[in-house]
């Protein structure tokens, strides 16, 4: 335990593991105190606090790897009962500040810190208010103002999270909402995509700053040269809140100049995760044009807002996944898995809809059905895999010669149906003949060419799906009896 004398009747205790840090603090601030004690452990600091009245306890977190090493620091702060505590916290460990604030009121500064700034911080902690009642009243007014500001940003963010349809649009609204906090000049949202690809999804700038340009990329951000120093990237890699109260403290002069040029004096970044200890989904970043000392309530509010944003992102992703799954289910229920054309259910649905539409507007509508000739022998001679390939090739050949308004459906086995809109019987016959020739001349891998028999019908004015399909079935049987590889017109 070391002791230094000075002119003023003030006692201070400085706690840090390293002797060099304790010597530096003595050299910088000893003259402020009549007695300055230094401690190398929480127990030593607690013992010193128990022996004499102490005006200021300074806890320097530099050199600590985790808060577990400072297990008794919270007890030290609680033992002060509101008496001044100054916390010096490294930039990369700024998440420890709100955790220790839970133990009691304290002042904090981010380190590294210049000697003049450190002395000023110490002196500010030691200044007692001239009028304690007026100071308490002003503190209450400040808290009310702070609460109104937090409620405003919370309401703005809730409105932004009201729609989860579009991730990018929602992210832009989030950034816009966060700009409503006093002093915020720029906000950004970074989101973790698949395979660890961190992307800049949205940003809102009131100072013409583009952090995509600052980070030299907008995707794969964890490969940015600024990964280990820029707050929104650090918040993702550390999984913790990061507060940079002066751009120079990041240790990159070029970054500091870029931020100062855009009037950025302070940066706060928070990781996005939907639950404590869960995977980091990205980060939100707020850049301020002034230096602010956040209260415990403000820190807690920012952490809660980050969690709200995480929930919103999670809900948006879940909705997109549900939409994609619904799309797959719809496709499975309407598309033939083997050939990729419409299945029987979809074909019958399209036929019913088109008959109704043709009847309503007085439009011609034609149907073509076709069947692969002797398809069973293809399976018997070459095997089912070749038979399946033959079905796919026939479907692809037919589909490639249809209009986008026509529907090709596999009705059963080797039988297909075409719903040809705005088509009369004569034109349908011409189309059927083209399909017959195209399929007959299409080479099939692994087997000889196949042919098809086709039937054509124009839907009558009062005819329903069952009636026209019955006519087509009769015509298709005639085509089979006529020697196959031909087209028959269904009799009305």
N, C-alpha and C positions, 0 to 999 in steps of 0.2 A: 504494500500500500504506500503510495507516494503522496506528498503534501506540498502545496505551494502557497506562499503568502502573497497578499496584494492589499491594495488600499481600501477596498470596499468590504463591508460586513456581510459577505455572501458565501454560502457553502455549496459546492457542487460535487457530484460524483459522476465519473466517466467510466463506462463499462465497455471493454473490448478484449478479445482474446489476445491480440498481438501487442507486444511491448512497443513496437515501432509506432503503431497507431496511437497508443496512449501518450507516447512522447510527443508526437505531432500535435495532439490536442492540447497538451500542456503548453507547448511553445506558442500555440495560436491563441488560446483563450485563458491562460492562467491569470492574466492581469484583471480579468473581469471579476474574479472571486478573491475573497480574503483567504479561503481555504478550498483547494481543489484536490479531491481524492480520486485515485484511479483504481479500478478493480479488473481482475482478469477472469472473473467468473461470476455467475449469478449469485452464488452463495456468499462470495466476498462482498458484492454490492449490497445484498440483503443485510449482512452483518453491519456494514457501515451505516446503512439507513437506520438501523436499530439503535446505533450509539449516539447519533446527534441529529438535530433538525437539519434537513437538507433543502435548500432552496430550488435546486434543479438536478434532476437525474437525466443524464445523457446516455442513451443506449445506442452504441454503434454496431450495426449488424454486419459490417464488412468483415470478411473472414469466416463467417458461419456458412456452412453448406446447407443447413436445413433448420427449420424452426424447432425440430426435436432437440438440437443442441442448446436451444434457449427455452427448455421446458419450463423453467421458473420465471421467464421474463414476464409472463402475464401476471404472476403473483406479485412481482416487483411493482408493476404498474398499478395493480389493485391496491397495494399497500400505500400508494401515494394519496389515495382518497381525494383525487382531483388536483393535488399539487402538481406543479409543472413537470412534464416529462418531454424530452426531445428525442425523437427517434431519427437516427441517420441510417438510411436504407439504400443499398446498391440498386442501381437502375434495373438490373435483371431480376432482382428479388422484391420488386415493389409490391407484389401480391401479399407480402407479409404485413404490409401496413394495415390494411383493413382487418386482418386477422388479429393483430395486437390491439387495434382500437376497440375490439370487443371487451377487452379487460379494463378499459377506462379511458378518459380523455387524454389525448397527447398531441403534441406538435410533431411534424415530421419534415424532413428534407431529404431529397434524393441525392445520393453521392455517386460519383466524385463531386466534391464541393470545394469552392475556393475559400481561402482563409477569411477574406472579408465577408463573404456570404455566411460562413459559419459563425463568425463573431456576431454578425447582425442577428442571426437566428437565435443564438444564445441570449443576447441582450433583450430581444423581443419577448422571449419566454419569461424573463425575470422582471419585466415591467409590470408593476401592479397598477390597476386602474385607480384614478384619482377618486372617482365616485363609483363605488362598488354597485350601488343600486341602479344607477344610470347604465352602467356597463351590463348588468344583468338584463335590464329592460331592452337595451340595444341588441343583446344576444338573442333575446326572444323574438324581436322583430326580424332579425336576420334569419332565424330559423323558419319563421312564417313565410318569408320571401323565398327561402330555399325550398320549402314544401310546395309552394305554388308553382315554382319552376319545374320541380320534379313531377307534379301532377300534370302539368301542361305537356311535358315530353311523353309522359306515360299515355295520356289520351291520344296524342298524335300517333304514337307507335301502335296503339290498339286499332286505330283506324287503318293504318298501313297494313296490319296483319289481318284485316277483315276479309281480304280476298287472297286465296292461295292457288288460284288457277294458273298464274304465270309466275314462275320463280324470279325471272329477271325483273318483271314489272313490280312485283312485291318488294324485291330487294331495293329497287330505285325509290319506292315509297318509304321504305325503312330509312334509307339514307337521308331522304328529305325530312322525315320526321325528327331524326336525331339532330338536324341542323337547327332545330328550334331551341336547343339549350343555349343559354347565354355564353357568348364567346366562341362558339363552335364555328369554324370557317370552312371545314371540310370533313366529310364523313365518307367511309368506304366500307363495303362488305366483301369479304373474301370467303369463298365456299370451297370445301374439299369435295372434289369429284372422285370418280372411281380411280383406283390404283394410285392413290396418294397425290393426285393432281390438284394442287391448290390454285384456284382461279379468282381473278378480280371480276366479280359479278356486276357490281354497281358502285357508283360514287356520286356524291353531290358536292360541288365546289362553289364556294363563295369568294374564292381568292385565285381562280384560274389555275389551280394546281391539278396536275394529272399524275396520280401516283403510279399509274401503269408505266408512264415514261420514267418516273423516278426509280421504279424497281426494274426498269429496262425490260419488262415483259408483263403480260396480263394473264398468262397461264404458266403452269409448272413453276409457280412462284417460290417453292422451296428450293429451287435451283438458282434463285437470284443471288447476286453478290452481297445483297443486304440482309440475307437470311438471319444472320446472327446478331444484327444490330438494330433493325428496323422494327418498331413495336408490333405492328399487326402480324409480321412474320414470326417474331419471337413469341407472341401470344399463342400461336398455333403450335410451335415446336416445344414450348415449355408447358402449354396447357394451363397457363395462369395469366392473370391480369398483369399488364405491363404499363408503367407510367414513366414517361420521359418528360421531365419538367423543364429541360433546356436542351435544344437540339445538339449542342456541343458534347453533351454527356454520352451520346451514342458512340463517340470515338471515331467518327468519320467526318473530316472537315468538309468534304464535298457535299455530303448529305445535309450537314448543318447549314451550309450556305444556301442550298436549294430550298430548305424549309424557311430560313430567315427571309429569303427573297420573296416568299409568298406570305409573309407576316405570320408564320407559325411559331408560337412561343412554347407550346406544350402539346404532347401527344399522349392520348390514352387509348390502349387497345385491350380488348377483352376476348377471350376464347369463346367459341360457341359450342356448347354441348347441352343436350337435352336433359341430362341428369348428372349429378356429381360423380366424378370418376369415370363417366362414360366417354366414348370416343369423341375427339375434337372434330367438329364439323366445319370449322373455319374460324373467322374472327371479324369483329367490327372495330373500326378505328375512328376516333374523334380527334380532330386537330383544333387547337384553341389559339386565339390571337392574343391571349393574356395568360399570366401565371395565376393559377387558382390553387388554393389549399382545400382539398375536399374533406368534408366531414365524414363521419362513419355512415350517416344516413345516405349521403350522396354516393359513396362507394357501394353501399348495399343496393341502392336503386339502380346503378349502372350494371351491377352483376345480375339483378333481376331482369332488367331490360334485355341483357344478352341472352338470358334463358328464354325469355318470351320470343326473341328472334329465332332461337334454336328450335323452339316448338313450331313456329311458323314455317321454317324451312323444312322441318320434319314432316309437317302436315302436307306441305306442297309436294314433297317427294313422294309421300304415301299416296296422294291423289293421282299423281302422274303414273305411279306403279299400278294403281287400281284401274286407271284408264287404259293403260297398256294391256293389263290382264283382261279387262272387259273386251278390248279389241281382239285379243287372241281367242277368247271364248266365242265372240261373235263370228270370227273367221272359222273356228272349228265347227260351229253349228251351221254355217252357210257355204263352206268350201269343201269340195271333195279332196280328201287328203292325198290321194294317189295322183290325180291329174292336175290339180290346182284350179279347175274350173268350178262353177257353181254346182252344189250337190242337188239331189232331187228335191229336198225341202225348199231350197232357194229357187230352183227352177219353177216349181209349182206356184210359189209365191209371186214370182215375176210374171208368170203366165196370167195369173188371176188379175194382177194389177194392170197389166198391159191390155187385157181384154176390156176391163172397166174404162180405161183411158180411151181406147179406140172407139168404144161405144159412145162415150160422152162427147167426143169431138168429131165423130164420123170419119175416123182415119182407118186406112187399111192395115191389117195385121196378118202376118203369115207365120206358120210354124213349119219347121223341118225336123224330122226325126231320122236318125240313121243308126245302123247296126253293123258292127264289123262281121264280115262274112267268115263263117267257119272258125270262129275264134277259139272254140274248144280244142280244135286240132292244133292250134298254135301252142296252147299250153301243154298239150299232150306231147307234141314233137320237141319243143324247145325248152319247156319248163316254165313255171310261173314267173320267175324274175324277168324272163324275156317277154312273156305275155304282158306283165305290168309295164315294161318299157314300151311295148307296142301301143298300149292304151294311152300312155303319156304322149307319145309321138303323134298319134292320130288326133288327140285333143289339141296339141300345140299347132298342128297343121291347120286344123279347122279354125281355131281361134285367130290365127294370124291373117285369115282371109275375111274376117267379120268386121263390121263397123263397131265403133265404141258403144253405140246405142243398142247393139244386139247382145243377147245373152246366150251363152253356151252352157248347158248343164248336163252332167252325167246322171241319167235317170236310174239305171240299174246295170250291173255287169258291164257289157260292151255296148249298151244302148245309150245314145245321146239325144238331146233335144236342143234346137235353136229357136229362140223367140226373136223374130225379125220385125222390128217396128217399122211403120210407114212403108210396108211392103205388100204388094199384091201378088197373086198366085203366079203370074207370068215371070215377074222378077225373082220370086223365090225359086222357081224352076231353074232359071239361069244360074242362080247362086248355088243350088244343089248340084248342078252339073259340074260347076267349077270345083266344088269341094270333092266330088267323086273323082275327078281327074287328078287333082292335087294329091289326094291320099293314095290313089293307086300307083302314082309315080314316086312316092316318097320312100326312100330307102330306110329300112329298119335294121338297126344293129343286131346281129345275132340270128336273124331269121329272114325268110323271103318276104317280099312285099305283101301287104294285105289290101283287100278291097272292102268297100262298104256298100250297103243297099240303103237307099234313101226314100222317104215319103214326104210329100209337100202338101200343105193345105192352107187355104186362106180362111180365116175365122169368119163365120157368118154373122150377120147383124144381131141375131138373137141367140147365138150359140155360146154355150158355156164351156169351161175347160174340159170337163169329162166328155162332152159330146165330140169336140174337135180331136181330142186324144184318141177316142175310139175310132174315128174316121182314119186317123193317121196309122193306127195299129193295123187296120185292115189293109191299107195301101202298102204298108211295109211288108206284110205277109205276101201280097201279090208280087212285090219286087223280089222277094226270096224265091217264090215259085217260078218267076220268070228267068231264073238263072243267076241272080245276084249281080252285084256291081252295076246297078242301074237305078233310075229315079222313077217313082210312080207318083202321079197326082191323085190325092184323096178325092173320092167322089162326094159330092155334096148331097 
